Amino acid sequence: MARHDGEAFHAPAHHEPVPELDDAVRRPHDEGRYATALDLVLRQLREEGPSEDAFFWATTLLITTQRAAGPGVAEPIPLERRSNPYFAPVATECAACARFWFSSHDIHAGRRMAPRAGGGLSVANPLGVQCQSCRYSLCRACYDLADVRCPEPDCDGTLGVPVLPTGRPQGCPANSFTEKLEHVLILWRDVPVDREEAEFLVDLACTWQDRAGIVVRSQVNQAGPGDGETMERRMGLVLVGLYERLGQISEGGLMERTRVVPIMSPGLGKRLVLVTAAPETGPASRLSGPVRYLLSDEEDSENDGSAEPGNGGAAPGRRRRWFRRRR
Protein backbone atom coordinates (compact mmCIF):
# COMPACT_ATOMS: atom_id res chain seq x y z
CA MET A 1 0.00 0.00 0.00
CA ALA A 2 1.36 3.41 -1.00
CA ARG A 3 0.84 6.76 0.70
CA HIS A 4 -2.03 7.86 -1.57
CA ASP A 5 -3.97 4.66 -2.19
CA GLY A 6 -5.22 3.81 1.29
CA GLU A 7 -8.86 3.80 0.14
CA ALA A 8 -8.23 1.88 -3.07
CA PHE A 9 -9.13 -1.76 -3.60
CA HIS A 10 -6.11 -4.02 -3.26
CA ALA A 11 -6.52 -7.45 -4.78
CA PRO A 12 -5.99 -10.36 -2.40
CA ALA A 13 -2.98 -12.62 -2.80
CA HIS A 14 -5.19 -15.44 -4.04
CA HIS A 15 -7.91 -14.77 -6.60
CA GLU A 16 -11.31 -16.08 -5.54
CA PRO A 17 -13.44 -16.23 -8.70
CA VAL A 18 -17.14 -15.37 -8.72
CA PRO A 19 -18.31 -17.42 -11.73
CA GLU A 20 -21.99 -16.56 -11.26
CA LEU A 21 -21.16 -12.87 -11.64
CA ASP A 22 -19.12 -13.48 -14.78
CA ASP A 23 -21.97 -15.52 -16.25
CA ALA A 24 -24.54 -12.84 -15.45
CA VAL A 25 -22.53 -9.83 -16.65
CA ARG A 26 -20.83 -11.20 -19.75
CA ARG A 27 -23.93 -11.44 -21.94
CA PRO A 28 -25.23 -7.86 -21.44
CA HIS A 29 -21.65 -6.63 -21.77
CA ASP A 30 -21.16 -8.42 -25.08
CA GLU A 31 -24.52 -7.06 -26.30
CA GLY A 32 -23.56 -3.48 -25.47
CA ARG A 33 -26.08 -3.25 -22.62
CA TYR A 34 -23.53 -1.66 -20.33
CA ALA A 35 -26.03 -0.02 -17.96
CA THR A 36 -27.69 -3.37 -17.24
CA ALA A 37 -24.32 -5.03 -16.76
CA LEU A 38 -23.18 -2.34 -14.32
CA ASP A 39 -26.41 -2.67 -12.33
CA LEU A 40 -25.63 -6.37 -11.87
CA VAL A 41 -22.14 -5.51 -10.64
CA LEU A 42 -23.52 -2.89 -8.25
CA ARG A 43 -26.01 -5.39 -6.83
CA GLN A 44 -23.18 -7.87 -6.26
CA LEU A 45 -21.12 -5.25 -4.41
CA ARG A 46 -24.08 -4.20 -2.25
CA GLU A 47 -25.09 -7.72 -1.30
CA GLU A 48 -21.81 -9.65 -1.23
CA GLY A 49 -19.15 -7.00 -0.62
CA PRO A 50 -15.94 -6.25 -2.53
CA SER A 51 -14.32 -8.83 -4.75
CA GLU A 52 -11.67 -8.84 -7.45
CA ASP A 53 -14.10 -10.03 -10.13
CA ALA A 54 -16.74 -7.42 -9.25
CA PHE A 55 -14.21 -4.58 -9.40
CA PHE A 56 -12.71 -5.94 -12.61
CA TRP A 57 -16.12 -5.75 -14.28
CA ALA A 58 -16.85 -2.35 -12.72
CA THR A 59 -13.63 -0.93 -14.15
CA THR A 60 -14.20 -2.54 -17.53
CA LEU A 61 -17.68 -1.03 -17.76
CA LEU A 62 -16.98 2.38 -16.24
CA ILE A 63 -14.17 3.26 -18.63
CA THR A 64 -16.80 3.20 -21.39
CA THR A 65 -18.33 6.38 -19.91
CA GLN A 66 -15.09 8.23 -20.59
CA ARG A 67 -15.33 7.91 -24.35
CA ALA A 68 -18.10 8.50 -26.87
CA ALA A 69 -20.72 5.77 -27.11
CA GLY A 70 -20.37 3.84 -30.33
CA PRO A 71 -23.07 2.35 -32.55
CA GLY A 72 -22.70 -1.01 -30.79
CA VAL A 73 -23.62 0.43 -27.39
CA ALA A 74 -27.29 -0.32 -26.81
CA GLU A 75 -27.31 0.94 -23.20
CA PRO A 76 -24.63 3.51 -22.41
CA ILE A 77 -23.85 4.11 -18.75
CA PRO A 78 -25.17 7.46 -17.47
CA LEU A 79 -22.35 9.74 -16.37
CA GLU A 80 -23.87 10.25 -12.93
CA ARG A 81 -23.65 6.50 -12.27
CA ARG A 82 -19.86 6.83 -12.05
CA SER A 83 -20.12 8.68 -8.73
CA ASN A 84 -21.66 5.76 -6.84
CA PRO A 85 -19.50 5.19 -3.73
CA TYR A 86 -19.34 1.44 -4.36
CA PHE A 87 -17.11 2.21 -7.35
CA ALA A 88 -14.83 4.62 -5.47
CA PRO A 89 -12.23 1.94 -4.55
CA VAL A 90 -11.33 1.53 -8.25
CA ALA A 91 -11.37 5.25 -9.10
CA THR A 92 -8.35 7.53 -9.29
CA GLU A 93 -8.70 10.99 -7.74
CA CYS A 94 -6.71 14.09 -8.61
CA ALA A 95 -4.91 15.30 -5.51
CA ALA A 96 -5.19 18.93 -6.70
CA CYS A 97 -8.84 19.31 -7.78
CA ALA A 98 -10.55 16.06 -6.61
CA ARG A 99 -11.71 15.20 -10.14
CA PHE A 100 -11.83 11.44 -10.54
CA TRP A 101 -11.64 8.98 -13.39
CA PHE A 102 -11.33 5.26 -14.02
CA SER A 103 -8.07 4.01 -15.47
CA SER A 104 -7.86 1.06 -17.82
CA HIS A 105 -4.11 0.65 -17.39
CA ASP A 106 -4.35 -2.55 -15.37
CA ILE A 107 -6.66 -4.11 -17.94
CA HIS A 108 -4.56 -3.03 -20.94
CA ALA A 109 -1.42 -4.34 -19.26
CA GLY A 110 -2.99 -7.77 -18.96
CA ARG A 111 -3.44 -7.63 -15.18
CA ARG A 112 -6.64 -8.25 -13.28
CA MET A 113 -6.66 -5.54 -10.63
CA ALA A 114 -3.07 -6.33 -9.63
CA PRO A 115 -1.63 -3.19 -7.95
CA ARG A 116 1.92 -3.22 -9.23
CA ALA A 117 3.79 -1.02 -11.68
CA GLY A 118 5.72 -1.95 -14.78
CA GLY A 119 4.65 -4.32 -17.51
CA GLY A 120 5.90 -2.20 -20.38
CA LEU A 121 2.70 -0.17 -20.56
CA SER A 122 2.67 2.66 -23.10
CA VAL A 123 -0.23 5.12 -22.99
CA ALA A 124 -0.78 8.07 -25.31
CA ASN A 125 -2.58 11.15 -23.96
CA PRO A 126 -3.66 9.66 -20.60
CA LEU A 127 -6.44 11.18 -18.51
CA GLY A 128 -3.93 11.75 -15.76
CA VAL A 129 -0.55 10.78 -14.33
CA GLN A 130 0.54 9.25 -11.07
CA CYS A 131 3.65 9.06 -8.96
CA GLN A 132 5.07 5.59 -9.36
CA SER A 133 6.22 5.59 -5.74
CA CYS A 134 3.50 7.15 -3.56
CA ARG A 135 0.53 7.15 -6.03
CA TYR A 136 0.03 10.93 -5.84
CA SER A 137 -2.20 11.58 -8.87
CA LEU A 138 -2.93 14.57 -11.08
CA CYS A 139 -5.58 14.85 -13.77
CA ARG A 140 -4.72 16.13 -17.24
CA ALA A 141 -5.89 19.66 -16.38
CA CYS A 142 -3.67 19.93 -13.29
CA TYR A 143 -0.55 18.26 -14.68
CA ASP A 144 2.41 20.34 -15.82
CA LEU A 145 4.06 18.50 -18.70
CA ALA A 146 7.34 20.27 -18.02
CA ASP A 147 7.65 18.91 -14.48
CA VAL A 148 7.51 15.17 -13.81
CA ARG A 149 8.65 15.43 -10.18
CA CYS A 150 6.15 14.23 -7.58
CA PRO A 151 4.71 17.24 -5.64
CA GLU A 152 4.37 15.16 -2.46
CA PRO A 153 6.85 16.33 0.21
CA ASP A 154 9.62 13.86 0.99
CA CYS A 155 8.87 11.80 -2.12
CA ASP A 156 11.49 11.47 -4.86
CA GLY A 157 9.21 9.64 -7.29
CA THR A 158 8.22 10.73 -10.79
CA LEU A 159 4.82 11.25 -12.39
CA GLY A 160 3.85 8.91 -15.19
CA VAL A 161 1.93 5.74 -16.01
CA PRO A 162 0.48 3.31 -15.16
CA VAL A 163 -2.22 5.08 -13.18
CA LEU A 164 -3.73 2.78 -10.57
CA PRO A 165 -6.75 3.30 -8.27
CA THR A 166 -6.46 5.58 -5.24
CA GLY A 167 -10.06 5.72 -4.03
CA ARG A 168 -11.76 9.09 -3.59
CA PRO A 169 -10.67 10.34 -0.14
CA GLN A 170 -11.60 13.96 -0.96
CA GLY A 171 -14.82 13.61 -2.95
CA CYS A 172 -16.24 10.39 -1.51
CA PRO A 173 -14.35 9.26 1.59
CA ALA A 174 -14.80 5.69 2.76
CA ASN A 175 -17.62 4.99 5.21
CA SER A 176 -16.16 4.31 8.66
CA PHE A 177 -19.29 2.58 9.96
CA THR A 178 -19.51 -1.20 9.67
CA GLU A 179 -22.56 -2.20 11.72
CA LYS A 180 -25.48 -4.07 10.18
CA LEU A 181 -28.40 -1.75 9.40
CA GLU A 182 -31.91 -1.90 10.80
CA HIS A 183 -33.74 1.16 9.46
CA VAL A 184 -33.16 4.22 7.26
CA LEU A 185 -35.36 7.34 7.23
CA ILE A 186 -34.90 10.01 4.54
CA LEU A 187 -36.36 13.49 5.10
CA TRP A 188 -36.90 15.63 2.02
CA ARG A 189 -38.17 19.12 1.22
CA ASP A 190 -39.85 20.35 -2.01
CA VAL A 191 -38.99 17.35 -4.22
CA PRO A 192 -39.94 13.81 -3.05
CA VAL A 193 -37.45 10.95 -3.05
CA ASP A 194 -37.96 8.21 -5.64
CA ARG A 195 -36.65 4.65 -5.52
CA GLU A 196 -33.51 5.33 -7.56
CA GLU A 197 -32.48 8.30 -5.42
CA ALA A 198 -33.27 6.40 -2.21
CA GLU A 199 -30.93 3.59 -3.24
CA PHE A 200 -28.20 6.11 -4.06
CA LEU A 201 -28.62 7.95 -0.73
CA VAL A 202 -28.35 4.68 1.18
CA ASP A 203 -25.25 3.85 -0.86
CA LEU A 204 -23.69 7.20 0.12
CA ALA A 205 -24.56 7.03 3.82
CA CYS A 206 -24.09 3.30 4.38
CA THR A 207 -21.51 1.98 1.90
CA TRP A 208 -20.55 -1.66 2.61
CA GLN A 209 -22.96 -1.96 5.54
CA ASP A 210 -25.29 -4.97 5.51
CA ARG A 211 -28.75 -3.71 4.50
CA ALA A 212 -30.52 -7.06 4.10
CA GLY A 213 -34.13 -6.98 5.27
CA ILE A 214 -34.21 -3.33 6.32
CA VAL A 215 -36.93 -0.74 5.69
CA VAL A 216 -36.05 2.52 3.94
CA ARG A 217 -38.65 5.25 4.47
CA SER A 218 -38.91 8.78 3.15
CA GLN A 219 -41.09 11.56 4.51
CA VAL A 220 -41.46 15.28 3.98
CA ASN A 221 -39.47 17.36 6.44
CA GLN A 222 -42.04 19.07 8.66
CA ALA A 223 -39.64 21.70 9.98
CA GLY A 224 -40.16 25.15 8.49
CA PRO A 225 -37.75 26.42 5.82
CA GLY A 226 -36.37 28.99 8.27
CA ASP A 227 -36.02 26.65 11.24
CA GLY A 228 -32.50 25.52 10.36
CA GLU A 229 -30.83 22.14 10.31
CA THR A 230 -30.97 21.69 14.10
CA MET A 231 -34.77 21.70 14.06
CA GLU A 232 -34.83 19.50 10.95
CA ARG A 233 -32.67 16.94 12.76
CA ARG A 234 -34.95 17.07 15.80
CA MET A 235 -38.02 16.39 13.68
CA GLY A 236 -36.29 13.41 12.12
CA LEU A 237 -35.25 12.05 15.50
CA VAL A 238 -38.81 12.45 16.76
CA LEU A 239 -39.94 10.19 13.89
CA VAL A 240 -37.26 7.64 14.70
CA GLY A 241 -38.52 7.64 18.31
CA LEU A 242 -42.10 7.12 17.12
CA TYR A 243 -41.10 4.17 14.96
CA GLU A 244 -39.25 2.70 17.94
CA ARG A 245 -42.29 3.14 20.17
CA LEU A 246 -44.43 1.32 17.60
CA GLY A 247 -42.00 -1.60 17.46
CA GLN A 248 -40.77 -0.88 13.94
CA ILE A 249 -37.29 -0.12 15.32
CA SER A 250 -35.90 -2.20 18.17
CA GLU A 251 -35.33 -0.79 21.66
CA GLY A 252 -32.49 1.69 22.00
CA GLY A 253 -32.50 2.61 18.33
CA LEU A 254 -33.04 6.33 18.86
CA MET A 255 -30.72 6.96 21.78
CA GLU A 256 -27.94 4.47 21.04
CA ARG A 257 -27.75 3.58 17.35
CA THR A 258 -29.01 6.43 15.13
CA ARG A 259 -26.81 8.87 13.25
CA VAL A 260 -27.85 11.75 10.97
CA VAL A 261 -26.19 12.22 7.58
CA PRO A 262 -26.99 15.44 5.64
CA ILE A 263 -26.63 14.97 1.88
CA MET A 264 -27.08 17.56 -0.86
CA SER A 265 -28.78 15.80 -3.76
CA PRO A 266 -27.90 17.58 -7.03
CA GLY A 267 -30.92 19.41 -8.41
CA LEU A 268 -33.22 18.03 -5.70
CA GLY A 269 -32.14 19.81 -2.54
CA LYS A 270 -30.92 18.73 0.85
CA ARG A 271 -31.84 15.35 2.30
CA LEU A 272 -31.38 14.25 5.89
CA VAL A 273 -30.66 10.54 6.12
CA LEU A 274 -31.24 9.05 9.58
CA VAL A 275 -29.44 5.72 9.78
CA THR A 276 -30.27 3.29 12.58
CA ALA A 277 -27.85 0.41 13.07
CA ALA A 278 -29.07 -2.99 14.23
CA PRO A 279 -28.36 -4.16 17.78
CA GLU A 280 -25.80 -6.87 18.34
CA THR A 281 -28.45 -9.39 19.43
CA GLY A 282 -32.16 -9.93 18.92
CA PRO A 283 -34.38 -10.24 15.82
CA ALA A 284 -33.08 -7.01 14.24
CA SER A 285 -29.54 -8.39 14.24
CA ARG A 286 -30.72 -11.26 12.01
CA LEU A 287 -32.70 -9.36 9.39
CA SER A 288 -32.52 -10.92 5.93
CA GLY A 289 -34.18 -10.68 2.55
CA PRO A 290 -34.73 -7.74 0.21
CA VAL A 291 -34.82 -4.09 1.24
CA ARG A 292 -38.35 -2.66 1.59
CA TYR A 293 -38.88 0.88 0.32
CA LEU A 294 -41.77 2.93 1.78
CA LEU A 295 -41.43 6.23 -0.05
CA SER A 296 -44.74 7.98 0.59
CA ASP A 297 -44.58 11.70 1.30
CA GLU A 298 -48.08 11.89 2.75
CA GLU A 299 -48.51 8.84 4.96
CA ASP A 300 -46.80 5.85 6.46
CA SER A 301 -47.91 2.49 7.76
CA GLU A 302 -48.52 1.92 11.44
CA ASN A 303 -49.00 -1.46 13.06
CA ASP A 304 -51.14 -2.21 16.07
CA GLY A 305 -48.18 -2.83 18.32
CA SER A 306 -48.08 -6.56 17.70
CA ALA A 307 -45.13 -6.43 15.31
CA GLU A 308 -41.94 -7.90 16.69
CA PRO A 309 -39.19 -5.29 17.17
CA GLY A 310 -36.81 -5.22 14.26
CA ASN A 311 -39.17 -6.75 11.68
CA GLY A 312 -39.62 -3.44 9.85
CA GLY A 313 -43.27 -3.05 10.85
CA ALA A 314 -44.45 -5.94 8.73
CA ALA A 315 -47.74 -6.31 10.58
CA PRO A 316 -50.70 -4.72 8.75
CA GLY A 317 -52.31 -1.63 10.16
CA ARG A 318 -54.04 1.60 9.33
CA ARG A 319 -52.21 4.49 7.72
CA ARG A 320 -51.67 7.93 9.17
CA ARG A 321 -49.59 11.09 8.99
CA TRP A 322 -47.41 11.98 11.93
CA PHE A 323 -47.62 15.76 11.65
CA ARG A 324 -49.85 18.32 10.04
CA ARG A 325 -48.32 20.41 7.29
CA ARG A 326 -47.80 24.04 8.16
CA ARG A 327 -50.16 26.34 6.37
FENUR-V505116 format. One record per residue. N is the residue number from 0. RES is the residue in one small letter. PHI is phi in whole degrees, -180 to 180 (* if undefined). PSI is psi in whole degrees, 0 to 359 (999 if undefined). OMEGA is omega in whole degrees, -180 to 180 (NA if undefined). Layout:
BEGIN
N & RES & PHI & PSI & OMEGA
N & RES & PHI & PSI & OMEGA
END
This chain:
BEGIN
0 & m & * & 130 & 180
1 & a & -94 & 176 & -175
2 & r & -63 & 327 & -173
3 & h & -112 & 22 & 177
4 & d & -131 & 32 & -178
5 & g & -65 & 336 & -180
6 & e & -104 & 9 & 178
7 & a & -84 & 159 & 174
8 & f & -78 & 131 & 177
9 & h & -116 & 120 & -176
10 & a & -62 & 141 & 178
11 & p & -68 & 164 & -179
12 & a & -62 & 327 & -179
13 & h & -119 & 123 & -179
14 & h & -71 & 127 & 176
15 & e & -110 & 100 & -175
16 & p & -66 & 151 & 175
17 & v & -120 & 80 & -173
18 & p & -62 & 328 & -180
19 & e & -66 & 328 & 177
20 & l & -71 & 315 & 178
21 & d & -57 & 316 & -179
22 & d & -63 & 321 & -177
23 & a & -74 & 323 & -172
24 & v & -87 & 330 & -171
25 & r & -61 & 317 & -176
26 & r & -65 & 307 & 177
27 & p & -61 & 328 & 176
28 & h & -63 & 312 & -179
29 & d & -66 & 335 & 180
30 & e & -89 & 2 & -180
31 & g & 79 & 14 & 178
32 & r & -94 & 69 & -173
33 & y & -68 & 324 & -180
34 & a & -63 & 317 & 177
35 & t & -63 & 317 & 180
36 & a & -62 & 319 & -179
37 & l & -68 & 325 & 176
38 & d & -61 & 322 & 178
39 & l & -66 & 320 & 178
40 & v & -66 & 317 & -180
41 & l & -62 & 318 & 178
42 & r & -61 & 319 & 179
43 & q & -62 & 317 & -180
44 & l & -66 & 320 & 179
45 & r & -65 & 317 & -171
46 & e & -90 & 328 & -173
47 & e & -114 & 348 & 180
48 & g & 90 & 181 & -175
49 & p & -69 & 146 & 175
50 & s & -154 & 156 & -179
51 & e & -63 & 317 & -179
52 & d & -65 & 317 & -179
53 & a & -63 & 317 & -180
54 & f & -73 & 330 & 175
55 & f & -62 & 313 & 179
56 & w & -67 & 321 & 179
57 & a & -59 & 314 & 180
58 & t & -64 & 315 & 180
59 & t & -57 & 318 & -177
60 & l & -79 & 321 & -174
61 & l & -72 & 334 & 178
62 & i & -68 & 343 & 177
63 & t & -70 & 339 & 180
64 & t & -78 & 352 & -178
65 & q & -99 & 8 & 174
66 & r & -141 & 162 & -176
67 & a & -61 & 142 & 178
68 & a & -72 & 130 & -179
69 & g & -89 & 177 & -179
70 & p & -65 & 339 & 180
71 & g & -87 & 4 & -179
72 & v & -96 & 103 & -179
73 & a & -77 & 325 & -179
74 & e & -133 & 88 & 176
75 & p & -67 & 155 & -180
76 & i & -85 & 125 & 178
77 & p & -59 & 142 & -178
78 & l & -60 & 324 & -177
79 & e & -68 & 340 & 180
80 & r & -66 & 336 & -178
81 & r & -64 & 335 & -174
82 & s & -84 & 1 & 179
83 & n & -60 & 132 & -175
84 & p & -64 & 341 & 178
85 & y & -70 & 344 & 178
86 & f & -98 & 353 & -177
87 & a & -58 & 324 & -178
88 & p & -63 & 343 & 178
89 & v & -111 & 12 & 175
90 & a & -93 & 159 & 173
91 & t & -116 & 131 & -175
92 & e & -114 & 135 & 176
93 & c & -70 & 127 & -179
94 & a & -70 & 342 & -178
95 & a & -90 & 315 & -173
96 & c & -120 & 356 & 179
97 & a & 72 & 6 & 172
98 & r & -62 & 147 & -180
99 & f & -129 & 157 & 177
100 & w & -152 & 172 & 180
101 & f & -116 & 123 & -176
102 & s & -95 & 137 & 178
103 & s & -97 & 11 & -173
104 & h & -61 & 319 & 178
105 & d & -60 & 317 & -177
106 & i & -67 & 315 & -179
107 & h & -67 & 333 & 179
108 & a & -85 & 3 & 177
109 & g & 81 & 19 & 179
110 & r & -110 & 153 & 180
111 & r & -111 & 82 & 179
112 & m & 64 & 26 & -180
113 & a & -86 & 115 & -173
114 & p & -82 & 72 & 176
115 & r & -143 & 150 & -176
116 & a & -86 & 176 & 176
117 & g & 96 & 204 & 177
118 & g & 90 & 5 & 177
119 & g & 69 & 28 & -177
120 & l & -73 & 134 & 177
121 & s & -126 & 121 & -176
122 & v & -126 & 128 & 177
123 & a & -96 & 132 & 175
124 & n & 53 & 59 & -178
125 & p & -70 & 161 & 178
126 & l & -71 & 340 & 179
127 & g & -170 & 177 & 179
128 & v & -129 & 167 & -174
129 & q & -149 & 142 & 174
130 & c & -67 & 130 & -177
131 & q & -79 & 359 & 177
132 & s & -106 & 306 & -173
133 & c & -107 & 355 & 179
134 & r & 71 & 18 & 170
135 & y & -60 & 129 & -172
136 & s & -123 & 145 & 176
137 & l & -132 & 136 & 176
138 & c & -75 & 172 & -177
139 & r & -59 & 324 & -177
140 & a & -72 & 334 & -176
141 & c & -101 & 359 & -174
142 & y & -93 & 130 & 176
143 & d & -95 & 112 & -176
144 & l & -61 & 336 & -176
145 & a & -82 & 352 & -176
146 & d & -133 & 109 & -179
147 & v & -99 & 6 & 179
148 & r & -74 & 142 & 178
149 & c & -70 & 130 & -180
150 & p & -73 & 348 & -177
151 & e & -67 & 128 & 178
152 & p & -57 & 143 & 177
153 & d & 65 & 20 & 176
154 & c & -118 & 130 & -180
155 & d & -106 & 21 & 180
156 & g & -77 & 174 & 178
157 & t & -122 & 152 & 180
158 & l & -86 & 135 & -180
159 & g & -179 & 208 & 178
160 & v & -124 & 157 & 10
161 & p & -77 & 159 & 174
162 & v & -105 & 119 & -178
163 & l & -108 & 165 & -178
164 & p & -62 & 147 & 176
165 & t & -123 & 349 & -165
166 & g & 79 & 184 & -179
167 & r & -127 & 67 & -175
168 & p & -64 & 337 & 178
169 & q & -89 & 309 & -174
170 & g & -85 & 333 & -177
171 & c & -152 & 72 & -177
172 & p & -62 & 152 & -177
173 & a & -63 & 143 & 177
174 & n & -72 & 126 & -177
175 & s & -88 & 354 & -179
176 & f & -93 & 138 & -176
177 & t & -125 & 357 & -175
178 & e & -67 & 153 & 171
179 & k & -65 & 146 & -179
180 & l & -90 & 155 & 173
181 & e & -120 & 321 & -172
182 & h & -159 & 144 & 175
183 & v & -133 & 129 & 177
184 & l & -119 & 128 & 180
185 & i & -114 & 122 & 176
186 & l & -100 & 132 & -178
187 & w & -128 & 164 & 176
188 & r & -137 & 135 & 176
189 & d & 77 & 302 & -176
190 & v & -115 & 120 & -179
191 & p & -64 & 162 & 179
192 & v & -94 & 127 & 175
193 & d & -98 & 178 & -174
194 & r & -62 & 316 & -178
195 & e & -62 & 315 & 180
196 & e & -67 & 321 & 180
197 & a & -60 & 317 & 178
198 & e & -61 & 318 & -179
199 & f & -66 & 320 & 180
200 & l & -65 & 320 & 176
201 & v & -66 & 321 & 176
202 & d & -58 & 316 & -178
203 & l & -66 & 314 & -174
204 & a & -81 & 336 & -168
205 & c & -135 & 33 & -177
206 & t & -53 & 132 & 177
207 & w & 71 & 1 & 176
208 & q & -85 & 144 & -178
209 & d & -69 & 117 & -178
210 & r & -110 & 8 & -176
211 & a & -56 & 130 & 173
212 & g & 77 & 2 & -176
213 & i & -81 & 168 & 172
214 & v & -109 & 132 & 174
215 & v & -112 & 117 & -180
216 & r & -112 & 153 & 169
217 & s & -133 & 141 & 178
218 & q & -144 & 154 & 178
219 & v & -67 & 142 & 178
220 & n & -77 & 118 & -175
221 & q & -83 & 352 & 175
222 & a & -68 & 147 & 180
223 & g & -70 & 155 & -179
224 & p & -57 & 331 & -179
225 & g & -96 & 4 & -176
226 & d & -77 & 338 & 179
227 & g & 88 & 168 & -175
228 & e & -68 & 330 & 180
229 & t & -61 & 315 & 179
230 & m & -69 & 323 & 178
231 & e & -61 & 318 & 177
232 & r & -63 & 318 & -179
233 & r & -62 & 318 & 179
234 & m & -62 & 319 & 178
235 & g & -64 & 318 & 180
236 & l & -68 & 328 & 174
237 & v & -60 & 317 & 179
238 & l & -65 & 318 & 177
239 & v & -59 & 317 & 178
240 & g & -62 & 322 & 178
241 & l & -66 & 317 & 178
242 & y & -63 & 324 & 177
243 & e & -67 & 318 & -180
244 & r & -63 & 328 & 180
245 & l & -84 & 359 & 179
246 & g & 85 & 9 & 180
247 & q & -89 & 348 & 169
248 & i & -130 & 138 & -176
249 & s & -71 & 163 & -174
250 & e & -57 & 137 & 179
251 & g & 88 & 0 & -177
252 & g & -62 & 316 & -177
253 & l & -69 & 308 & -170
254 & m & -81 & 334 & -170
255 & e & -115 & 336 & -167
256 & r & -134 & 13 & -178
257 & t & -110 & 132 & 175
258 & r & -124 & 154 & -177
259 & v & -113 & 127 & -178
260 & v & -121 & 107 & 175
261 & p & -78 & 133 & -179
262 & i & -134 & 130 & 174
263 & m & -90 & 112 & -178
264 & s & -90 & 118 & -174
265 & p & -54 & 124 & 178
266 & g & 78 & 354 & -175
267 & l & -122 & 350 & 177
268 & g & 98 & 184 & -177
269 & k & -80 & 139 & 173
270 & r & -119 & 142 & 170
271 & l & -107 & 121 & -179
272 & v & -107 & 116 & 180
273 & l & -102 & 111 & -173
274 & v & -103 & 122 & 177
275 & t & -110 & 119 & 179
276 & a & -79 & 155 & 178
277 & a & -77 & 152 & 174
278 & p & -71 & 168 & -178
279 & e & -74 & 335 & 179
280 & t & -133 & 169 & 179
281 & g & 97 & 175 & -176
282 & p & -57 & 322 & -177
283 & a & -67 & 337 & 179
284 & s & -78 & 351 & -177
285 & r & -119 & 21 & 179
286 & l & -59 & 142 & 179
287 & s & -148 & 172 & 179
288 & g & 95 & 186 & -177
289 & p & -73 & 159 & 174
290 & v & -73 & 137 & 176
291 & r & -102 & 129 & -179
292 & y & -110 & 119 & 175
293 & l & -116 & 95 & -168
294 & l & -113 & 43 & 178
295 & s & -88 & 135 & 178
296 & d & -89 & 347 & -174
297 & e & -106 & 333 & -172
298 & e & -154 & 167 & 179
299 & d & -150 & 156 & -176
300 & s & -78 & 149 & 178
301 & e & -135 & 131 & 178
302 & n & -93 & 178 & -175
303 & d & -92 & 13 & 179
304 & g & 95 & 356 & -178
305 & s & -90 & 353 & -179
306 & a & -69 & 141 & 178
307 & e & -74 & 135 & 180
308 & p & -54 & 135 & 177
309 & g & 89 & 3 & 180
310 & n & -96 & 10 & 176
311 & g & 76 & 15 & 179
312 & g & 72 & 42 & -174
313 & a & -73 & 340 & -178
314 & a & -68 & 142 & -179
315 & p & -70 & 157 & 178
316 & g & -173 & 175 & 179
317 & r & -74 & 170 & -178
318 & r & -114 & 146 & -178
319 & r & -153 & 168 & 172
320 & r & -108 & 141 & -176
321 & w & -75 & 321 & -175
322 & f & -132 & 154 & 172
323 & r & -81 & 144 & 174
324 & r & -69 & 147 & 175
325 & r & -74 & 140 & 180
326 & r & -90 & 999 & NA
END
